[in-house]
Amino acid sequence: SEKEKIHDELRKLKYEMRTWVGTKDYTDIDLINRPLYLAPENMLPGYGSLTSLEEYKAVIRMTQEEFTKKILGNEPEYKKLREEYEKETGLKIKTHDDAIKLAKRHIGGTFDNAHAAVWLKHFKRENGESEEHRIDRFNKWLNQQAEDMARAGIIKHIHFNDTQAKDD
């Protein structure tokens, strides 16, 4: 309908506006219940950075820690960000625990299971192990990695598809 078209256009304009006006003018953002977040994706093996799960986890953790230090510091840009966030949400950021909760709310990762599953070809078979057991062992390992990352606040978004570890 015409009303829906107008609504969609207004939403698009509002989204474009927020990049140069600021998020406080984008009224449908809810920083507590539906926070915005930065979520780099784990990549396929051999594609440069963020290809191993260990590197991926480390980058997310280091970024969260770096943000935590900065939001608690006195750099004018981060001090202003902290003050605006506290004013908008009513949440106070005074301690490392407060700041790391904030960092984990807004900095996480996009976990692509198909990218991670491509690592199966690098998962070595143990002596006397069948191919079926190797795949099962890999799947258990990958599932445990994903669960651990989710519990640790590393994963914020998931790309999930069944590729049977053959391709992305």
C-alpha positions in Angstrom: 0.0 0.0 0.0 1.0 3.6 -0.4 1.2 4.0 3.4 3.7 1.1 3.6 5.8 2.6 0.8 6.0 5.9 2.6 6.8 4.2 5.9 9.6 2.2 4.2 11.1 5.3 2.6 11.0 7.1 6.0 12.8 4.2 7.6 15.5 4.2 4.9 16.0 7.9 5.3 16.1 7.6 9.0 18.8 4.9 8.8 20.9 7.0 6.4 20.5 10.0 8.6 21.8 8.3 11.7 25.3 7.9 10.1 25.7 11.7 9.9 23.4 12.9 12.7 24.1 10.4 15.4 22.3 7.4 17.0 20.4 9.6 19.5 18.3 10.8 16.6 17.5 7.2 15.5 14.7 6.7 18.0 14.0 3.0 17.4 17.4 1.9 18.6 17.1 0.4 22.1 20.7 0.2 23.6 19.6 -2.1 26.4 17.1 -4.6 24.8 18.3 -4.5 21.2 21.9 -3.1 21.3 23.9 -2.3 18.2 27.1 -4.3 18.0 30.2 -4.7 16.0 30.5 -8.3 14.8 33.4 -9.3 12.5 33.0 -12.7 11.0 35.3 -15.7 11.2 36.7 -16.4 7.7 37.6 -19.4 5.6 41.0 -21.0 6.1 43.6 -19.4 3.9 41.8 -16.0 3.5 44.1 -13.9 5.6 43.0 -12.8 9.1 40.4 -14.2 11.4 40.7 -17.6 9.8 41.5 -19.7 12.8 39.1 -19.9 15.7 41.8 -19.0 18.2 42.7 -15.9 16.3 39.1 -15.0 15.9 38.4 -15.4 19.7 41.6 -13.4 20.5 40.6 -10.5 18.3 37.1 -10.3 19.8 38.5 -10.5 23.4 41.3 -8.0 22.7 38.8 -5.5 21.2 36.4 -5.9 24.1 39.3 -5.3 26.6 40.7 -2.3 24.6 37.2 -0.8 24.5 36.9 -1.4 28.3 40.1 0.5 29.0 39.1 3.4 26.7 35.6 3.8 28.0 36.9 4.0 31.6 39.7 6.4 30.6 39.7 10.1 30.1 40.1 10.5 26.4 37.5 13.2 25.5 35.9 11.1 22.7 35.4 8.0 25.0 34.5 10.1 28.0 31.7 11.8 26.0 30.6 8.4 24.7 30.4 7.0 28.3 28.5 10.1 29.5 26.0 9.9 26.6 25.5 6.1 27.1 24.9 6.6 30.9 22.5 9.4 30.3 20.6 7.4 27.6 20.4 4.1 29.4 20.6 5.1 33.1 23.4 2.5 33.5 26.6 3.7 35.2 30.0 2.6 33.9 32.3 3.0 36.9 34.2 -0.3 37.2 36.0 -2.8 34.9 33.1 -5.2 35.3 30.6 -2.4 34.2 32.8 -1.6 31.2 33.4 -5.2 30.1 29.6 -5.9 30.3 29.1 -2.9 28.0 31.9 -4.1 25.7 30.4 -7.6 25.5 27.0 -6.1 24.8 28.3 -4.1 21.8 31.4 -6.0 20.5 31.0 -9.6 19.5 31.5 -11.7 16.5 29.5 -13.2 13.7 30.2 -17.0 13.7 29.8 -18.6 10.3 29.5 -22.3 10.9 30.2 -23.1 7.2 33.5 -21.1 7.3 34.5 -23.0 10.5 33.4 -26.4 9.1 35.9 -26.0 6.2 38.6 -26.6 8.8 37.5 -30.3 8.7 40.0 -30.8 5.9 42.8 -29.7 8.3 41.6 -31.9 11.1 44.0 -34.8 11.1 42.9 -38.4 11.5 44.2 -40.2 14.5 46.0 -43.6 14.1 43.4 -46.3 13.2 40.5 -43.8 13.2 37.7 -44.2 10.7 36.7 -41.2 8.5 33.3 -41.3 10.2 34.8 -41.0 13.7 37.1 -38.2 12.5 34.1 -36.2 11.2 32.2 -36.9 14.5 35.2 -35.8 16.6 35.5 -32.7 14.5 31.8 -31.9 14.8 31.9 -32.3 18.6 35.0 -30.1 18.8 33.4 -27.4 16.6 30.1 -27.5 18.5 32.1 -27.2 21.8 34.0 -24.2 20.4 30.8 -22.5 19.4 29.2 -23.1 22.8 32.2 -21.8 24.6 32.3 -18.7 22.5 28.6 -18.0 23.0 29.0 -18.4 26.8 32.0 -16.1 26.8 30.1 -13.4 25.0 32.2 -13.7 21.9 29.4 -14.6 19.5 26.6 -12.1 18.8 25.3 -13.3 15.4 25.4 -16.6 13.5 25.5 -17.5 9.9 24.2 -21.0 9.9 23.9 -23.4 6.9 24.5 -27.1 6.3 27.3 -27.5 3.8 28.5 -30.9 5.1 32.0 -29.3 5.5 32.6 -29.5 1.8 32.4 -25.8 0.8 31.1 -22.5 2.1 
